[in-house]
């Protein structure tokens, strides 16, 4: 009883505090519409960077001023998902070095305290709203189910379906006792042409046979359907970087030192098999998407920083 009372008090406190944030936001104008640039090749990207070189330098300088020496800190910004100004949370976790200088991994931080989504996740919701008009009756497949991002999409689209890879514990296409659907992205259990949109964020890099995964995404999409995608991507490379491969006998060969990413279902993490380069766009076309483009975007107000960010849109 006491635990329920404390939980109720916590919810009331958070609700009241959220109302305070919304009220404060009413006194501040909303940010301008998010500006995006569609790029179809490495050549397009080179032309784009040449035109925006000065602005990119200015962004880097501004971002360096936002970083604090404290283990964690807050940065004001507007959350597109929540719809009001707040303070995004950031730490030095996942930081990396450039020319011997430690740099914050902004892409994986700037966490909204209300919806719980970080920089790239909030941007995914935002980009979907811009590029893919959907309604409450739209059928959406998201290649994750245990995350806060899935919960956000579930509120927006009642017909969203999510899944996780649970291996051979249960048949593909079925759900376990926790309600998690088991799917193999290279052999989806869905029939052809059932979804209006397929969303996959930082998942494809963990699939050795990624061309088959792209083909499966195309198969389950309706004609005119779209796939919004994010992966580790090297804008300076034409070729993909294969880090590991799986042999016919199931043996994993590590071509580069093993790289593991966070996995909500496995504390040991999930092995990354490849980082992608610009050839990925042609591979997606061959998988059944006539139109594929990179979407470059940046916004200090929305908290989409860390240099210009990129996600990918494929249209069937």
VMD Tcl script that draws the C-alpha trace (Angstrom):
set ca {
  {0.00 0.00 0.00}
  {2.82 2.37 0.93}
  {4.62 1.60 -2.34}
  {1.46 2.36 -4.35}
  {1.02 5.64 -2.47}
  {4.62 6.66 -3.17}
  {4.19 5.74 -6.84}
  {1.01 7.80 -7.03}
  {2.71 10.78 -5.38}
  {5.62 10.48 -7.82}
  {3.23 10.47 -10.80}
  {1.37 13.51 -9.45}
  {4.68 15.33 -8.86}
  {5.94 14.52 -12.37}
  {2.63 15.52 -13.94}
  {2.69 18.83 -12.09}
  {6.29 19.48 -13.06}
  {5.52 18.63 -16.68}
  {2.70 21.18 -16.63}
  {5.21 23.76 -15.38}
  {7.49 23.00 -18.36}
  {4.58 23.28 -20.79}
  {3.50 26.59 -19.23}
  {7.02 27.97 -19.49}
  {7.20 26.82 -23.12}
  {4.14 28.91 -23.92}
  {6.28 32.00 -23.35}
  {8.90 30.86 -25.87}
  {8.36 30.58 -29.62}
  {8.62 27.15 -31.19}
  {11.75 26.51 -33.25}
  {11.62 27.01 -36.98}
  {10.69 24.04 -39.12}
  {13.47 21.48 -39.33}
  {15.61 22.05 -42.41}
  {16.68 18.90 -44.29}
  {18.73 18.17 -47.40}
  {18.18 15.11 -49.60}
  {21.38 13.53 -50.92}
  {21.52 10.68 -53.44}
  {25.25 9.91 -53.68}
  {28.71 10.58 -52.30}
  {29.09 13.22 -55.02}
  {25.99 15.01 -53.75}
  {27.42 14.93 -50.24}
  {30.76 16.42 -51.32}
  {28.97 19.30 -53.06}
  {26.79 19.81 -50.00}
  {29.74 19.91 -47.59}
  {31.58 22.39 -49.83}
  {28.60 24.73 -49.70}
  {28.16 24.40 -45.93}
  {31.81 24.36 -44.84}
  {31.69 27.66 -42.96}
  {28.46 26.75 -41.18}
  {29.87 23.33 -40.22}
  {32.89 25.01 -38.63}
  {30.65 27.38 -36.70}
  {28.52 24.48 -35.49}
  {31.59 22.65 -34.22}
  {32.70 25.69 -32.26}
  {29.24 26.18 -30.75}
  {29.04 22.53 -29.75}
  {32.41 22.71 -27.99}
  {31.00 25.51 -25.84}
  {28.01 23.38 -24.87}
  {30.20 20.62 -23.42}
  {30.89 20.79 -19.67}
  {33.67 19.15 -17.68}
  {31.10 17.72 -15.25}
  {30.31 13.99 -15.59}
  {26.80 14.93 -16.71}
  {25.07 18.18 -17.58}
  {21.93 19.63 -19.18}
  {21.34 21.48 -22.43}
  {18.12 23.46 -23.11}
  {16.17 22.50 -26.20}
  {12.76 21.82 -27.72}
  {11.56 18.21 -27.73}
  {9.57 17.54 -30.90}
  {8.03 14.41 -29.36}
  {6.80 16.13 -26.19}
  {6.06 19.45 -27.86}
  {7.69 21.81 -25.37}
  {11.02 23.29 -24.26}
  {12.97 21.26 -21.72}
  {16.55 20.44 -20.66}
  {18.22 17.50 -22.39}
  {20.59 15.37 -20.34}
  {24.09 14.47 -21.55}
  {27.12 12.67 -20.11}
  {30.59 11.69 -21.31}
  {29.59 8.04 -21.79}
  {30.40 6.72 -25.31}
  {32.75 9.67 -25.91}
  {35.55 9.29 -28.45}
  {38.75 11.12 -29.41}
  {39.55 13.30 -32.41}
  {43.17 14.48 -32.71}
  {43.70 13.49 -29.07}
  {40.73 15.56 -27.85}
  {37.79 13.86 -26.17}
  {34.49 14.56 -27.94}
  {30.98 13.97 -26.62}
  {28.84 11.48 -28.50}
  {25.91 13.88 -28.88}
  {24.04 11.44 -31.13}
  {23.48 9.00 -28.26}
  {22.78 11.68 -25.63}
  {20.64 14.81 -25.22}
  {18.08 12.64 -23.46}
  {14.65 14.17 -22.92}
  {13.62 13.60 -19.27}
  {9.95 13.26 -20.27}
  {9.74 10.95 -23.29}
  {13.11 9.32 -22.55}
  {14.36 9.59 -26.14}
  {17.86 10.67 -27.09}
  {19.02 12.84 -30.00}
  {18.76 10.29 -32.84}
  {15.52 8.75 -31.55}
  {13.70 12.08 -31.31}
  {14.99 12.97 -34.77}
  {13.60 9.68 -36.14}
  {10.10 10.61 -34.97}
  {10.55 14.10 -36.41}
  {11.84 12.92 -39.79}
  {9.06 10.38 -40.13}
  {6.47 13.14 -39.66}
  {8.15 15.19 -42.40}
  {8.83 12.48 -44.97}
  {6.05 9.94 -44.50}
  {2.50 11.20 -43.91}
  {0.78 8.52 -41.83}
  {-2.59 8.28 -40.12}
  {-4.05 6.37 -37.18}
  {-4.98 3.60 -39.59}
  {-1.49 3.26 -41.09}
  {0.26 -0.06 -40.58}
  {3.83 0.39 -39.33}
  {6.56 -2.17 -38.61}
  {9.33 -1.18 -36.20}
  {12.31 -3.53 -35.85}
  {12.38 -3.18 -32.05}
  {9.82 -3.62 -29.29}
  {11.39 -3.27 -25.83}
  {12.45 0.36 -26.22}
  {11.00 3.74 -25.29}
  {11.00 4.57 -28.98}
  {8.57 1.73 -29.67}
  {6.33 3.00 -26.86}
  {6.27 6.46 -28.46}
  {5.32 5.07 -31.87}
  {2.71 2.81 -30.29}
  {0.91 5.88 -28.90}
  {0.96 7.56 -32.31}
  {0.08 4.57 -34.48}
  {-2.31 1.97 -33.00}
  {-1.46 -0.50 -35.78}
  {2.28 -0.49 -35.17}
  {3.97 -3.89 -34.86}
  {7.33 -4.29 -33.14}
  {9.63 -7.25 -32.73}
  {12.91 -8.47 -31.28}
  {15.23 -11.28 -32.35}
  {14.73 -14.01 -29.74}
  {16.52 -16.77 -31.64}
  {15.11 -20.29 -31.55}
  {13.43 -19.89 -28.16}
  {10.04 -19.63 -29.89}
  {8.92 -19.84 -33.54}
  {9.31 -16.69 -35.64}
  {6.12 -14.69 -35.86}
  {4.99 -15.71 -32.38}
  {5.26 -13.87 -29.04}
  {6.74 -15.02 -25.75}
  {5.10 -14.77 -22.34}
  {6.22 -11.12 -22.07}
  {4.43 -10.26 -25.31}
  {7.65 -9.86 -27.35}
  {7.28 -10.91 -30.97}
  {10.13 -12.99 -32.39}
  {11.26 -12.03 -35.89}
  {14.30 -12.67 -38.06}
  {14.76 -9.64 -40.30}
  {16.17 -11.82 -43.08}
  {13.09 -14.11 -43.01}
  {10.12 -12.04 -41.83}
  {6.91 -13.92 -41.08}
  {4.64 -11.20 -42.51}
  {2.88 -11.60 -45.89}
  {3.76 -9.41 -48.85}
  {2.70 -5.74 -49.05}
  {1.13 -5.27 -45.62}
  {2.88 -2.20 -44.16}
  {2.78 1.49 -45.04}
  {6.14 2.11 -43.35}
  {9.07 0.10 -42.03}
  {11.27 1.75 -39.41}
  {14.69 0.41 -38.48}
  {17.07 2.38 -36.29}
  {20.59 1.11 -35.60}
  {19.64 -2.53 -36.21}
  {20.82 -3.51 -39.72}
  {24.50 -3.28 -38.74}
  {23.95 -6.32 -36.50}
  {22.73 -8.52 -39.36}
  {25.46 -10.31 -41.40}
  {23.18 -10.89 -44.42}
  {21.99 -7.29 -44.53}
  {21.09 -7.29 -48.27}
  {18.51 -10.00 -47.51}
  {17.18 -7.85 -44.66}
  {16.73 -4.89 -47.04}
  {14.91 -7.17 -49.49}
  {12.56 -8.43 -46.77}
  {11.72 -4.85 -45.76}
  {10.85 -4.11 -49.38}
  {8.72 -7.26 -49.66}
  {6.47 -6.47 -46.69}
  {5.92 -2.84 -47.74}
  {2.92 -1.80 -49.80}
  {3.61 -0.15 -53.18}
  {4.55 3.43 -52.35}
  {5.52 2.46 -48.81}
  {8.64 3.91 -47.21}
  {11.49 2.67 -45.03}
  {13.19 5.11 -42.65}
  {16.57 3.83 -41.57}
  {19.59 4.74 -39.45}
  {22.88 2.84 -39.29}
  {26.51 3.59 -38.40}
  {27.57 5.46 -41.53}
  {30.92 6.82 -42.72}
  {30.19 9.83 -44.93}
  {33.79 9.82 -46.17}
  {33.69 6.25 -47.46}
  {32.18 4.89 -50.68}
  {32.53 1.30 -49.51}
  {31.03 -0.50 -46.54}
  {33.42 -1.60 -43.83}
  {32.85 -5.27 -43.03}
  {33.93 -5.92 -39.45}
  {32.89 -9.56 -39.11}
  {31.29 -12.32 -41.18}
  {29.54 -15.60 -40.50}
  {30.68 -18.78 -42.27}
  {28.40 -21.61 -43.40}
  {29.27 -23.64 -40.30}
  {28.13 -20.77 -38.05}
  {31.66 -19.69 -37.13}
  {32.12 -15.92 -36.77}
  {35.27 -14.49 -38.34}
  {36.37 -11.15 -36.90}
  {38.02 -9.08 -39.63}
  {38.42 -6.12 -37.26}
  {38.42 -6.02 -33.48}
  {34.94 -6.95 -32.18}
  {32.59 -4.02 -31.64}
  {29.51 -4.49 -29.47}
  {26.56 -2.12 -29.17}
  {24.01 -1.86 -26.39}
  {21.28 -4.51 -26.44}
  {18.19 -4.25 -24.18}
  {17.92 -8.04 -24.14}
  {21.59 -8.91 -23.63}
  {23.91 -7.21 -21.14}
  {26.91 -8.41 -23.18}
  {25.76 -6.29 -26.10}
  {25.19 -7.10 -29.77}
  {28.03 -7.66 -32.26}
  {28.33 -5.07 -35.05}
  {29.06 -6.79 -38.38}
  {29.49 -3.69 -40.55}
  {29.62 0.07 -40.81}
  {28.12 1.44 -44.00}
  {29.34 3.71 -46.78}
  {27.64 5.25 -49.79}
  {27.43 1.94 -51.66}
  {24.63 1.05 -49.24}
  {22.23 3.25 -51.24}
  {22.79 1.14 -54.37}
  {22.37 -2.05 -52.34}
  {19.01 -0.83 -51.04}
  {17.93 -0.05 -54.62}
  {18.83 -3.57 -55.71}
  {16.77 -4.91 -52.81}
  {13.58 -3.43 -54.30}
  {13.53 0.30 -53.55}
  {13.61 2.46 -56.72}
  {14.32 5.65 -54.75}
  {16.86 5.91 -51.93}
  {18.30 9.04 -50.37}
  {20.24 10.25 -47.37}
  {18.54 12.95 -45.30}
  {21.02 15.40 -43.79}
  {19.68 17.49 -40.91}
  {20.83 19.66 -38.02}
  {19.14 21.75 -35.34}
  {20.56 23.33 -32.21}
  {17.08 24.14 -30.87}
  {15.75 20.60 -31.31}
  {18.95 19.07 -29.96}
  {19.97 17.36 -33.20}
  {23.66 18.16 -32.92}
  {27.02 16.39 -33.07}
  {27.82 17.60 -36.55}
  {25.30 17.20 -39.34}
  {23.25 14.05 -38.78}
  {22.11 11.59 -41.46}
  {19.27 9.08 -41.76}
  {18.04 7.30 -44.86}
  {14.71 7.12 -46.69}
  {13.88 4.36 -49.15}
  {10.66 4.43 -51.18}
  {9.14 1.35 -52.81}
}
mol new
graphics top color blue
foreach p $ca { graphics top sphere $p radius 0.5 }
foreach p [lrange $ca 0 end-1] q [lrange $ca 1 end] { graphics top cylinder $p $q radius 0.2 }
display resetview
